[in-house]
Amino acid sequence: MNMTKVLKPFNTRVQRFAAGADVPDNADLSPHTLEGLTSEGFLEAQPKPAKSKPAAA
C-alpha cells in the first residue's frame, strides 16, 4: 500500500489531515480528488511506477 504525504492541512467530509500526515490509498477524500489536491500543493506528488522491461531470453 502506498501512502501520500500531506504538505498543507485540509479537510474532507469525514476527516481532517494535518501537514506531515500520511494519506492511505483507500482514504475518502471527497469532495476533493487526489489529482486536485496534488495539483494544488496539498499532497505530495507520487512518482509514477517505472515500467518493467521484459526479461531477455
PDB file as gemmi writes it, atoms N, CA and C in Angstrom:
CRYST1    1.000    1.000    1.000  90.00  90.00  90.00 P 1                      
ATOM      1  N   MET A   1       0.850  -1.176   0.000  1.00  0.00           N  
ATOM      2  CA  MET A   1       0.000   0.000   0.000  1.00  0.00           C  
ATOM      3  C   MET A   1       0.896   1.239   0.000  1.00  0.00           C  
ATOM      4  N   ASN A   2       0.572   2.183  -0.854  1.00  0.00           N  
ATOM      5  CA  ASN A   2       1.285   3.457  -0.911  1.00  0.00           C  
ATOM      6  C   ASN A   2       0.611   4.456   0.007  1.00  0.00           C  
ATOM      7  N   MET A   3       1.399   5.320   0.562  1.00  0.00           N  
ATOM      8  CA  MET A   3       0.876   6.418   1.371  1.00  0.00           C  
ATOM      9  C   MET A   3       1.340   7.714   0.724  1.00  0.00           C  
ATOM     10  N   THR A   4       0.495   8.709   0.760  1.00  0.00           N  
ATOM     11  CA  THR A   4       0.815  10.020   0.229  1.00  0.00           C  
ATOM     12  C   THR A   4       0.979  10.973   1.402  1.00  0.00           C  
ATOM     13  N   LYS A   5       1.994  11.809   1.379  1.00  0.00           N  
ATOM     14  CA  LYS A   5       2.251  12.777   2.448  1.00  0.00           C  
ATOM     15  C   LYS A   5       1.440  14.045   2.229  1.00  0.00           C  
ATOM     16  N   VAL A   6       0.918  14.589   3.336  1.00  0.00           N  
ATOM     17  CA  VAL A   6       0.188  15.861   3.321  1.00  0.00           C  
ATOM     18  C   VAL A   6       1.206  16.987   3.442  1.00  0.00           C  
ATOM     19  N   LEU A   7       1.175  17.935   2.512  1.00  0.00           N  
ATOM     20  CA  LEU A   7       2.069  19.094   2.548  1.00  0.00           C  
ATOM     21  C   LEU A   7       1.411  20.285   3.231  1.00  0.00           C  
ATOM     22  N   LYS A   8       0.100  20.464   3.019  1.00  0.00           N  
ATOM     23  CA  LYS A   8      -0.665  21.542   3.652  1.00  0.00           C  
ATOM     24  C   LYS A   8      -1.928  20.922   4.238  1.00  0.00           C  
ATOM     25  N   PRO A   9      -2.360  21.344   5.434  1.00  0.00           N  
ATOM     26  CA  PRO A   9      -3.555  20.755   6.042  1.00  0.00           C  
ATOM     27  C   PRO A   9      -4.808  21.026   5.208  1.00  0.00           C  
ATOM     28  N   PHE A  10      -5.729  20.054   5.232  1.00  0.00           N  
ATOM     29  CA  PHE A  10      -7.013  20.204   4.548  1.00  0.00           C  
ATOM     30  C   PHE A  10      -8.043  19.302   5.213  1.00  0.00           C  
ATOM     31  N   ASN A  11      -9.312  19.597   4.952  1.00  0.00           N  
ATOM     32  CA  ASN A  11     -10.430  18.824   5.493  1.00  0.00           C  
ATOM     33  C   ASN A  11     -11.168  18.115   4.374  1.00  0.00           C  
ATOM     34  N   THR A  12     -11.718  16.963   4.707  1.00  0.00           N  
ATOM     35  CA  THR A  12     -12.653  16.281   3.816  1.00  0.00           C  
ATOM     36  C   THR A  12     -13.994  16.242   4.538  1.00  0.00           C  
ATOM     37  N   ARG A  13     -14.961  15.583   3.959  1.00  0.00           N  
ATOM     38  CA  ARG A  13     -16.262  15.462   4.629  1.00  0.00           C  
ATOM     39  C   ARG A  13     -16.164  14.639   5.904  1.00  0.00           C  
ATOM     40  N   VAL A  14     -15.180  13.738   5.954  1.00  0.00           N  
ATOM     41  CA  VAL A  14     -15.102  12.770   7.034  1.00  0.00           C  
ATOM     42  C   VAL A  14     -13.930  13.011   7.981  1.00  0.00           C  
ATOM     43  N   GLN A  15     -12.874  13.659   7.517  1.00  0.00           N  
ATOM     44  CA  GLN A  15     -11.628  13.658   8.262  1.00  0.00           C  
ATOM     45  C   GLN A  15     -10.828  14.929   8.023  1.00  0.00           C  
ATOM     46  N   ARG A  16      -9.972  15.267   8.989  1.00  0.00           N  
ATOM     47  CA  ARG A  16      -9.007  16.349   8.824  1.00  0.00           C  
ATOM     48  C   ARG A  16      -7.634  15.721   8.635  1.00  0.00           C  
ATOM     49  N   PHE A  17      -6.855  16.302   7.747  1.00  0.00           N  
ATOM     50  CA  PHE A  17      -5.495  15.841   7.510  1.00  0.00           C  
ATOM     51  C   PHE A  17      -4.540  16.967   7.857  1.00  0.00           C  
ATOM     52  N   ALA A  18      -3.588  16.692   8.746  1.00  0.00           N  
ATOM     53  CA  ALA A  18      -2.599  17.677   9.171  1.00  0.00           C  
ATOM     54  C   ALA A  18      -1.355  17.554   8.297  1.00  0.00           C  
ATOM     55  N   ALA A  19      -0.594  18.629   8.208  1.00  0.00           N  
ATOM     56  CA  ALA A  19       0.658  18.613   7.451  1.00  0.00           C  
ATOM     57  C   ALA A  19       1.576  17.542   8.037  1.00  0.00           C  
ATOM     58  N   GLY A  20       2.186  16.756   7.163  1.00  0.00           N  
ATOM     59  CA  GLY A  20       3.081  15.688   7.581  1.00  0.00           C  
ATOM     60  C   GLY A  20       2.403  14.345   7.764  1.00  0.00           C  
ATOM     61  N   ALA A  21       1.076  14.316   7.747  1.00  0.00           N  
ATOM     62  CA  ALA A  21       0.343  13.061   7.917  1.00  0.00           C  
ATOM     63  C   ALA A  21       0.429  12.228   6.645  1.00  0.00           C  
ATOM     64  N   ASP A  22       0.185  10.935   6.800  1.00  0.00           N  
ATOM     65  CA  ASP A  22       0.115  10.025   5.661  1.00  0.00           C  
ATOM     66  C   ASP A  22      -1.341   9.809   5.294  1.00  0.00           C  
ATOM     67  N   VAL A  23      -1.630   9.794   3.995  1.00  0.00           N  
ATOM     68  CA  VAL A  23      -2.973   9.532   3.497  1.00  0.00           C  
ATOM     69  C   VAL A  23      -2.955   8.167   2.822  1.00  0.00           C  
ATOM     70  N   PRO A  24      -3.702   7.181   3.367  1.00  0.00           N  
ATOM     71  CA  PRO A  24      -3.738   5.864   2.730  1.00  0.00           C  
ATOM     72  C   PRO A  24      -4.421   5.931   1.366  1.00  0.00           C  
ATOM     73  N   ASP A  25      -4.094   4.971   0.509  1.00  0.00           N  
ATOM     74  CA  ASP A  25      -4.676   4.927  -0.840  1.00  0.00           C  
ATOM     75  C   ASP A  25      -6.197   4.853  -0.822  1.00  0.00           C  
ATOM     76  N   ASN A  26      -6.759   4.211   0.186  1.00  0.00           N  
ATOM     77  CA  ASN A  26      -8.209   3.998   0.212  1.00  0.00           C  
ATOM     78  C   ASN A  26      -8.952   5.074   1.004  1.00  0.00           C  
ATOM     79  N   ALA A  27      -8.303   6.196   1.334  1.00  0.00           N  
ATOM     80  CA  ALA A  27      -8.952   7.271   2.094  1.00  0.00           C  
ATOM     81  C   ALA A  27     -10.028   7.951   1.248  1.00  0.00           C  
ATOM     82  N   ASP A  28     -11.135   8.312   1.894  1.00  0.00           N  
ATOM     83  CA  ASP A  28     -12.210   9.052   1.222  1.00  0.00           C  
ATOM     84  C   ASP A  28     -11.847  10.534   1.257  1.00  0.00           C  
ATOM     85  N   LEU A  29     -11.465  11.092   0.112  1.00  0.00           N  
ATOM     86  CA  LEU A  29     -11.037  12.486   0.027  1.00  0.00           C  
ATOM     87  C   LEU A  29     -12.155  13.413  -0.432  1.00  0.00           C  
ATOM     88  N   SER A  30     -13.372  12.904  -0.602  1.00  0.00           N  
ATOM     89  CA  SER A  30     -14.459  13.727  -1.117  1.00  0.00           C  
ATOM     90  C   SER A  30     -14.731  14.899  -0.178  1.00  0.00           C  
ATOM     91  N   PRO A  31     -15.026  16.038  -0.699  1.00  0.00           N  
ATOM     92  CA  PRO A  31     -15.390  16.362  -2.076  1.00  0.00           C  
ATOM     93  C   PRO A  31     -14.189  16.618  -2.985  1.00  0.00           C  
ATOM     94  N   HIS A  32     -12.968  16.364  -2.511  1.00  0.00           N  
ATOM     95  CA  HIS A  32     -11.768  16.593  -3.308  1.00  0.00           C  
ATOM     96  C   HIS A  32     -11.395  15.340  -4.093  1.00  0.00           C  
ATOM     97  N   THR A  33     -10.428  15.501  -4.988  1.00  0.00           N  
ATOM     98  CA  THR A  33      -9.847  14.356  -5.691  1.00  0.00           C  
ATOM     99  C   THR A  33      -8.353  14.332  -5.395  1.00  0.00           C  
ATOM    100  N   LEU A  34      -7.750  13.183  -5.535  1.00  0.00           N  
ATOM    101  CA  LEU A  34      -6.310  13.041  -5.332  1.00  0.00           C  
ATOM    102  C   LEU A  34      -5.555  13.953  -6.292  1.00  0.00           C  
ATOM    103  N   GLU A  35      -5.984  13.973  -7.536  1.00  0.00           N  
ATOM    104  CA  GLU A  35      -5.327  14.796  -8.546  1.00  0.00           C  
ATOM    105  C   GLU A  35      -5.460  16.284  -8.219  1.00  0.00           C  
ATOM    106  N   GLY A  36      -6.634  16.691  -7.789  1.00  0.00           N  
ATOM    107  CA  GLY A  36      -6.859  18.093  -7.449  1.00  0.00           C  
ATOM    108  C   GLY A  36      -6.025  18.541  -6.259  1.00  0.00           C  
ATOM    109  N   LEU A  37      -5.972  17.719  -5.216  1.00  0.00           N  
ATOM    110  CA  LEU A  37      -5.188  18.060  -4.029  1.00  0.00           C  
ATOM    111  C   LEU A  37      -3.698  18.082  -4.345  1.00  0.00           C  
ATOM    112  N   THR A  38      -3.255  17.190  -5.210  1.00  0.00           N  
ATOM    113  CA  THR A  38      -1.845  17.154  -5.601  1.00  0.00           C  
ATOM    114  C   THR A  38      -1.493  18.388  -6.427  1.00  0.00           C  
ATOM    115  N   SER A  39      -2.334  18.728  -7.399  1.00  0.00           N  
ATOM    116  CA  SER A  39      -2.034  19.874  -8.261  1.00  0.00           C  
ATOM    117  C   SER A  39      -2.086  21.201  -7.512  1.00  0.00           C  
ATOM    118  N   GLU A  40      -2.854  21.268  -6.436  1.00  0.00           N  
ATOM    119  CA  GLU A  40      -2.951  22.492  -5.632  1.00  0.00           C  
ATOM    120  C   GLU A  40      -1.898  22.554  -4.529  1.00  0.00           C  
ATOM    121  N   GLY A  41      -1.058  21.516  -4.422  1.00  0.00           N  
ATOM    122  CA  GLY A  41       0.036  21.535  -3.461  1.00  0.00           C  
ATOM    123  C   GLY A  41      -0.320  21.058  -2.066  1.00  0.00           C  
ATOM    124  N   PHE A  42      -1.483  20.437  -1.894  1.00  0.00           N  
ATOM    125  CA  PHE A  42      -1.863  19.912  -0.586  1.00  0.00           C  
ATOM    126  C   PHE A  42      -1.250  18.537  -0.326  1.00  0.00           C  
ATOM    127  N   LEU A  43      -1.031  17.775  -1.385  1.00  0.00           N  
ATOM    128  CA  LEU A  43      -0.450  16.435  -1.264  1.00  0.00           C  
ATOM    129  C   LEU A  43       0.811  16.339  -2.093  1.00  0.00           C  
ATOM    130  N   GLU A  44       1.717  15.508  -1.627  1.00  0.00           N  
ATOM    131  CA  GLU A  44       2.969  15.245  -2.331  1.00  0.00           C  
ATOM    132  C   GLU A  44       2.680  14.455  -3.600  1.00  0.00           C  
ATOM    133  N   ALA A  45       3.290  14.844  -4.699  1.00  0.00           N  
ATOM    134  CA  ALA A  45       3.107  14.117  -5.956  1.00  0.00           C  
ATOM    135  C   ALA A  45       3.786  12.763  -5.852  1.00  0.00           C  
ATOM    136  N   GLN A  46       3.107  11.733  -6.262  1.00  0.00           N  
ATOM    137  CA  GLN A  46       3.656  10.380  -6.239  1.00  0.00           C  
ATOM    138  C   GLN A  46       4.393  10.114  -7.541  1.00  0.00           C  
ATOM    139  N   PRO A  47       5.602   9.572  -7.449  1.00  0.00           N  
ATOM    140  CA  PRO A  47       6.306   9.225  -8.689  1.00  0.00           C  
ATOM    141  C   PRO A  47       5.562   8.106  -9.410  1.00  0.00           C  
ATOM    142  N   LYS A  48       5.557   8.187 -10.715  1.00  0.00           N  
ATOM    143  CA  LYS A  48       4.882   7.143 -11.494  1.00  0.00           C  
ATOM    144  C   LYS A  48       5.752   5.901 -11.475  1.00  0.00           C  
ATOM    145  N   PRO A  49       5.129   4.736 -11.310  1.00  0.00           N  
ATOM    146  CA  PRO A  49       5.923   3.499 -11.279  1.00  0.00           C  
ATOM    147  C   PRO A  49       6.624   3.285 -12.615  1.00  0.00           C  
ATOM    148  N   ALA A  50       7.862   2.880 -12.549  1.00  0.00           N  
ATOM    149  CA  ALA A  50       8.628   2.602 -13.767  1.00  0.00           C  
ATOM    150  C   ALA A  50       8.095   1.346 -14.417  1.00  0.00           C  
ATOM    151  N   LYS A  51       8.002   1.383 -15.729  1.00  0.00           N  
ATOM    152  CA  LYS A  51       7.544   0.185 -16.444  1.00  0.00           C  
ATOM    153  C   LYS A  51       8.679  -0.804 -16.474  1.00  0.00           C  
ATOM    154  N   SER A  52       8.366  -2.024 -16.118  1.00  0.00           N  
ATOM    155  CA  SER A  52       9.410  -3.038 -16.112  1.00  0.00           C  
ATOM    156  C   SER A  52       9.625  -3.547 -17.534  1.00  0.00           C  
ATOM    157  N   LYS A  53      10.875  -3.792 -17.849  1.00  0.00           N  
ATOM    158  CA  LYS A  53      11.223  -4.313 -19.170  1.00  0.00           C  
ATOM    159  C   LYS A  53      11.117  -5.823 -19.128  1.00  0.00           C  
ATOM    160  N   PRO A  54      10.675  -6.432 -20.221  1.00  0.00           N  
ATOM    161  CA  PRO A  54      10.617  -7.894 -20.233  1.00  0.00           C  
ATOM    162  C   PRO A  54      12.028  -8.483 -20.116  1.00  0.00           C  
ATOM    163  N   ALA A  55      12.130  -9.578 -19.435  1.00  0.00           N  
ATOM    164  CA  ALA A  55      13.429 -10.225 -19.249  1.00  0.00           C  
ATOM    165  C   ALA A  55      13.949 -10.745 -20.578  1.00  0.00           C  
ATOM    166  N   ALA A  56      15.228 -10.524 -20.812  1.00  0.00           N  
ATOM    167  CA  ALA A  56      15.835 -11.016 -22.045  1.00  0.00           C  
ATOM    168  C   ALA A  56      16.023 -12.519 -21.940  1.00  0.00           C  
ATOM    169  N   ALA A  57      15.742 -13.209 -23.025  1.00  0.00           N  
ATOM    170  CA  ALA A  57      15.847 -14.684 -23.003  1.00  0.00           C  
ATOM    171  C   ALA A  57      17.182 -15.169 -23.440  1.00  0.00           C  
TER     172      ALA A  57                                                      
END                                                                             
